Amino acid sequence: MARFSLRVRLLVLALLLVTTGLVVSDTLVLGTVRGQLVDRADEQLDRFAEPLSRRPPSRQTTTSVFSSTQTAGRRSGQSLPSEYVVRYLAEDGSVLSVIRQPLSDSDPAPQLPALDRKGLTDRLDEPFTASGPKAGEWRSMVLPLQRASGTDPVTPKYVQVAVPLADVQSTISHLRTTFLTIGAAVLAGLAGLGALAVRAGLRPLRQLEAGAQRIADGDLSYRMPDLPVRTEAGRLSAALNGMLTHIETAFAARAASEQRMRRFVADASHELRTPLAGIRGFAELHRMGALQDVDRAMDRIESEAVRLGALVEDLLMLARLDEERPLDLAPMDLRTLAADALHDLTALDPGRPVALTGPNGQGAPQPAPVLGDEARLRQVVTNLVGNAAKHTPSGTAVRIGVGRAEGACLLEVADQGPGLSEEQAALVFERFYRADAARTRRAGEAGGSGLGLAIAGALVSAHGGELTLRTAPGEGAVFRLSLPLQR
C-alpha cells in the first residue's frame, strides 16, 4: 500500500471498512432471520407431532390425526407442510414404519440419522436438523408414544416427525442474493462518491504541494494559501507560512550581513592601505637614499603606525561586538560618566565652554541608574565627547545632559557646531563614514577611521539601548544615549 497515493489508500481503506460492515451486518441479519424461521418450523413441528404421540399408530389413526390437525391449522391460519415424514420407532430405535407425504418412490426419503437408545434419550422432545435428499435439510423431533403398551420389541414406543427446511433455505438464499446485489451496488456508488470526496478533501494538500514546489524553485516570498485553521491542512499551512517568514527573514538578514561584510572588508582594506602605503613609501625612499629629512620621515612612519594600530583595534572591537560577546554588567549611574566627561573635555580644551545639565538642558543633572558595562559605556561617552571636540570649531560650547525621561535613562552630548544635513545624519552611524566636509576639523589633526560612532552605536545596542542623533545644518548636533532604567 505504501507505493500507492494517499487518495487511493484512503479510498481502499474506506471501501474495506464499508465492505466489512456490510458483511458483518448481512451475516447477523441472515443468522437472525434463519433462527426465526427455524423457530417457526419447530413450532409447526411440535404442533403436528404432539397429536401423533397421544394414540397408537395405524393407517387410519394417522390419517385422522393429520386430518384433524390440518383442520385445526386452517382455523388458526396455518396448514400442514407439503412434505413430511413420520417414523415409528421401537424402543431400541429401529424403524418400524414410515409415512411420507408426498408418496413418491422416485423422490428418496430424507437420510434421518439412526437412533439408538442413548440417541433417543438425548434427542427426546428436542428438535434437531438432519440431512435430506439433494443436500437439503429437514427438521425432526422425536416424542414418546403416550399409549404405547406391551413388551413386544416390534411395538412402537416413539414417533419421529420430520419436515423439510427448503422454504427456510430458499428464503435465506434469496436474502443472500439480495444482500450481495445491494452490497455491490452500494460499494460501487460509495467508490464513486468516495473518490470525489477524497479528491475534494485532499485539494488543500495539493495546493500546499504546489506551493512547496514554488518555494523549492526559489520563490521564498510565496506564502501558502489561507485555509480554515480548524482543519489539519489549515494548521499546516499556518505553520509553513510562519516557518517561511522566519526563513525569509533569516535569508534577508544573512544577505544584509554578507553585504555589510563585503562593504566592511572593502572599506577596511581601503583604510588599511593608506597608512601601509605611506609606511612603505617612506621605507622605499630611505632604501633608495632619496630621503632627505629622516627625522620627519620617522615621525610620519610612527604616526601612520599609530593610526594603523588604532584602526586595527577598532576593527577588532567591531568584530567582538558582531560576535555578541557577553558584557560585564553591573549597577551604575550615568551621572558619573557625565561628570568625568566634563572634566576630561575641560582638561583637553580649557577654552571651550562645557555645561553639565539635565535632559534637554533643563535643570540640574538627575540620577540615571542603569545596569551596564562601565568600561564600554565610558568608551561610548568618551567617543561622543571627543567627536564634539574634534569636529567643531575651537571655543564652540558643548553641553552634557544626564537624567531620566519616559522611563529611560538619558545622556546627551550637544554642541553648537555647523551640524549635519539629513543625508549625512542618516549615514553617521555607518562604518567608515566620515562627514569632515560639514564638521570642522581643527588644523593639523588627522582624519579618523570613521568607526567611532559605529562602535558607539553597537555598544549601546548591546546594552539594549539606543543611540540617536538630532541635527540640522547650522543648528549643531545632539547625540542622545538612551538605556533602560534600573528599578
N, C-alpha and C positions, 0 to 999 in steps of 0.2 A: 504493500500500500504506500510505502514511503516514496516510490518513484512516480506516483500519480499526483495530480494537482490537488490543492486543498478543496476546490469545488467538487471534484469527483469523489474525494474521500468523504466529504460531508454528505453528499447525495447518497452514496452507497451505504454509509452508516445509518442515515435516516431510513432508507428502504429496508435495511436489515432489521432495524428496530420495529418498523411497521409490520414487516413480514412475521417477525417473532410474535408480536402482539396478536396478529390475525390467527396464526397457527394455534397459539395458546387459547385464545377465546373460542375459536371454532372447535377445538378439541374438547374444551369444557362444555360447550353447548351440545355437541354431539353426544358426549357422555351423559349429560343430564337428560337429554331427550330419550336416549336409548334406555336409561334407567327408568324413566317414567313409563315408556311403552312396555317394557318388560314387567313392571309392576302391574300394569293394566292386564297384561296377558296372564300374570299369576292370579289376579283376582278372578278373571274369567275361568282359569283352570280350576281354581278352588270351588267356584260356584258350580261347575259342571261335574267335578269329581266327587263332591260331597254326597249327592243323592245316590250315586252308584255304590258308595260304601255302606249304605244302610240296608241293602237287600241282597240276597244271594244272586249269583249270575244266572241268566238264561237269556235265550234269544229274545223271548217275548218281554222279559223283565227289562232287559237293556233298552229295547226299542221303546217301551212305555216310559222308562225313566227319561230317555233323551227327548221323547215327545213332550212329556210334561215340563222338562227343563227348557225346551225350546219355546213352549207356550209361555212359560214364566218370563223367559228372556225377552219375548216380543212385547209383553206387557210392561217390562221395565226399560224398553228401548234398546235392548241388546239381543243378540242372536248367537246361535252356535256357530263355531268356525266352519268353513267349508271343508276343512281337513281335520281329522283327529284320529287317534289310535287309542284303543282301550285294551289293556292286557290284564288277565287274571293270573296271579302268581301263587304258587304253592308256598308252603312255609319255608322251604329251602331256597326259594327264589326262582325255581324253574317255571317256565311259561306254560300255562295250561290251555289258555285260549286267547285269541286275538280278534278284536272287532275293529275294522278300518272304515274310514269314510274319506274319499270315495273307494269303492270296492273295485280296484283296477289292478289286475295281475301284472300289467306292463309297468306299473309305477312301483318300484321297490319300496318296501316299508322302511321306516327310519331305523338306523342301527342304534337302537337303545342299548345301553350297557347292560350286560348280565349282572344280576344282583344275587349275592349270597346272603346268608343270614345276617352277617355283620353289615353288609351294604344296605340291606333293608332297614336295619335298626338305625343306621346313621342318616339315611335319607328319608325316613318316615316323616310325613307331614311337611316336608321342606321341598319347595320347587327347585329343580336343577335343570341345567341345559345339557342336551345330548345332541350328537351329530346326526343329521338326517341324510337323505339321498341328495345327490348332486351338490354336495358341500353345503347343504342347508343346515339350519339349526332348529331343534324342537325344544319346547319347554315341557318338562314332565314332572308329575307328582305321584307319589305312592301313598295310599291310605289303607288302613286295615279294614277288612270287612267286619261290620259290627254284628252280623248274624251268622258268621261262619261257625259251623259245628262239626264234630266228628274228628277222628284222628287219622282218617284216610289220607295218605300222602298226596293223593290227587285231588283232594278237596281244596278249593281256592281259599286262601287266607288274606290275600291282599289284592287290591285293584290299582293298576297303574294307568294314568291318563296322560296323553301327550298331545300337544297342539303345536303346529309349526310357527316359527318366528319369521316367516317370509315377509309378512307385512312390515314387521319391525325393520328387517334388513333392507327392504325396499325403501322405506321412509328414510332410514339413515343414509343409504346410498344416494338418494335424491338430494337430501340436505347437503351431503358432502360435495356432490357435483355443483350444487348451487353455491355453496361457500367458496369452492375453488374458482368458479366463474366470477363471482362478485369480487373475491380477493384479487384475482388477476386484473380485473378492470380497475379496482381501487389502486393497486400498485402502479398500473400504467398511468392513471391520472395523477397520482402523487409524484411519480417520476417526472412528469412534465411540469407540474406546478412547483415541485421541489427544485428543479433545475432553474426555473425563473426566480424563485425566492432566494436560492443560494447566490445566483448571479447578482440579484439586486443587493443582497446583504454584503457581498464582497466588493461591491463597487467602490466604497471608500478605500479599501485596501489597494485596489488598482490605481486609485488616484494617488495614494501615498507612494506606490511603486513608481508611478510616472514622475512624481516629484523627486523621489530619491535618485532617479536616473538623471534628472536635470542637474541636481546638486553634484552627482558623481561626474558629470560632464564639465563641472567648474563653475556653475552659476550659484555661488554662495548667497546671493541676495534673494533667491527664490524662497518662498515660505509655503508650507503645506496648507491645504485648504482648511477653512474653519468648519469643523464638524461638531455635532452635539457632544458636549462634554460628558453626558451621561453614558455614552457608548464607549466601548474599548477603543474603537478607531479614533474617536474624538480625543480621548485622553492620550493616545499615542501621538496624534497629530500635535496636540499642545506640547507634549514633552519634546517632540522633534523640533518644533519651532523654537522652544526655549534653548535647546541644545544648539540649533543653528545660529541663534542670536549670539550665544556665547562664543561659538566657533568664529563667526564673522568678526565679532569684536576682538577676539584674540588675534585673528589674522591681520585685522586693521592695525591693532597695536603693534604686532610684530613688524608689519610693513613700515609703520611710522618709526619704530625703533631702529629698523635697518636703515631707513632714510636718514634719521638723525645720526646714526653711527657713521654712515658714509660721509655725511657732511662734516661730522666731528673729526673723522680721520683726515679728510681733505684739509679742513681748517687747521688742525693740529700740525699736519705736515707743512703747511704754508708758514705757520708761526714758528715752527722749529727750524725751518730752512733759513729764515732771515738771520738769526744770531749765528747759526752754524756757518752760513756763507761769509759773515763778517769775520769770524774767527779764522776760517780757512783762508780768506783773502789776505789778512794780516800775516798769517804764517807763511804764505807763498811769497809775499813781498819781502819778508825777513830772510827767507831762504835764497831769494834771488839777489839780495843785497841792495834792493831798491828802497828799503825802509830808512827814512832819514831821521824821523823823531821816534826813537824806540820807546821812550817813556810814555809818550801819548798813545802809541800803538798798544802798549801793555795795558794802559788804563782802559782802552776801548775793548780789548780782549777780555779783561776782567769784568767790565760792565755787561758785555754780551753773555759771558758765562753766568753772571748773577741772574740776568734776565732769563737765560735758558733754564737755570735751576728753578727759578720761581714758576716758570711756565710748566715744567715737569711736575712740580709739587701741586700746582692747580689741577693738572690733568689727573694725577693720582687721587686727589681729593674727589673729583667728579666720578672717577671710576669706583671709588669706595661708596659714594652716595648711590650710584646706579645699582650696586650690589645690595643696597638696603641693609647695611650692617647695623647692628643694634647700637643705640645711643646710651650714654651713661646718664640716665635721667635722675634728677634729684630736685626737691623743692628749692625754689629760689625766687628772688624778686627782681623784676626788670629795672627797678629804680637804681639798683647797684650798678648795672651795666650803663645806665644813662649817666650817672654821676661820674663813673670812670671815663666814659667817652668825653664828657665835658672837660675834665682835667687833661686828658690826652690831647684834645684839639687845642685847648688853650696853650699847652706847652709847645705844641707843634707850630702854631701860628698865633703868637701873642697879640698881634694887631687885629685879629678877627673877632668881631663881637659874637659871643656864644651865650645863649639863654637856655635855662632848664625850666620847663613849664609842664602843665598838664596837657591832656589831649586837645588838639586843635588850638594850642596856645592859650588856653583858658585856665587860669588859676595856677595853683602850685602843683608840683608833682604828686601823684597819688600812688598808693600801694598797688603793685601789679604782681601778685603771687602766681607763679606758673610752675609746671613740672617740666624741667628741661635739662639739657646738657650744657652746663655753664660755659665750657670752653668753646663749644660750637656756636652758641648764641653770642658769646663775646666776639667771635670771629665775624659773625654777621653784622653786629653793630659797628665794629671797627671798620669793616668794609664800607658800610653806608656813610659813616662819618668821614672816612678817608676819601670816598668818592665825592662828597660835597666839597671837601677842602681842595681836592685836586682839580676839579672841573668847574670851579667858579673863580672869578677874579679875586685877587687879594683884597681883604677888607670886607668881603661880602658877608652879611650876617647869616648865622646858622642857628636854628632853634632845635632843641631836643625835647620832645614831649613824651611823657610817660604817665600811664594811668589805666582806668578801666572804662569801657563803653560797650553797651549792647551785649553784656555777658561775656566779654573777652578782654584780655589784657593787651594794651597797645604800647608801642614805642615808635615814635615818629622822628625822622630826621628831615628837617625842612630847610631849604636855602632860598635866597632871593636872587639866584643866578639867572642866566639867559633862558633857562627852560628848554623843553624839547617839543618837537612837533608831534602830532598824533601818530604819524607813521613811525617816527623814531621811538616813541614811548611803547608802541606795540612790540618792538624788537629788542628792547633794552635788556630783557632777561634771557635773550638767546645767547648761546655760547659763541664766543669770539666776535660779538658785535661791539663796535665802538662808535660813539657819536661825538667824536672830538671836534667835528666841524661846528657843532652847535654849543658844546660845553667847553668853555675856555680852559685851555691847559697853560699853566704858567711856563714861562720861558725856561729852557734848559731841562725840562722834565721829559723823560722818555715815555712813550705811549704804553699803556697797559696791554695785557693779553686779551682783554675782553671776556674774561672768565669770572671776574669778581662777583658781579650781580647774578650770574648763572649759578655760582656756588652758593651765594646767599639765599637765593630762591629755593634751591634744592635742600639746603639745611632747614629752612623754615618749614617746607613741606614735610620733611622727615619728622618734625615735631608736631605734625597735624595742624599747622597754622598756615598763614597766607602772607605773602609779601606783595604789596601793590604800590603803584606809582600814580600820583595825581600831578599833572604838569600841563603847561601850555607855554608857547613862545612868549618870552618877556615876563612871565609870572613865576619863575623859579620852579622848583620840584619838591614834592613831598613824598618821601618813601615811608610807608606805614607797615610795620611788623605787627601782625595780629596772631596771638596764641590763645589756646583755651585757658580759661580761668580755673585755677586750682581751688576747689571748695574746701 
